[in-house]
């Protein structure tokens, strides 16, 4: 992921520097086989859930993972339930029109999926 290099010497005084970063690295177990969804636009996305342990006393989190590129979709579709993987990507909030109005959810957009 390329980031713009900030040179504080040449940055105008009135220009705000953006230090934000949206990089995620997760390791966990696949909860069940991935599924392919075709959107009204014709785009395809493969989705699955990742189980990540928080702490022995605190339990687990189950996170929604989305694979958009053809390469990452192919890997996601080959994953098996309970398989350990490492996901690198970023957090995204998706919006859509539901019968009750605008709905949204957070998900991790996978840039890379590695088997452990």
Secondary structure by P-SEA (a helix, b strand, c coil): cbbbbbccccccccbbbbcccbbbbbbbbbccbbbbbbccccbbbbbbbbbbbccccbbbbbbbbbbccaaaaaaaaaccccccbbbbbbbbbbbbbccccbbbbbbbbccccccc
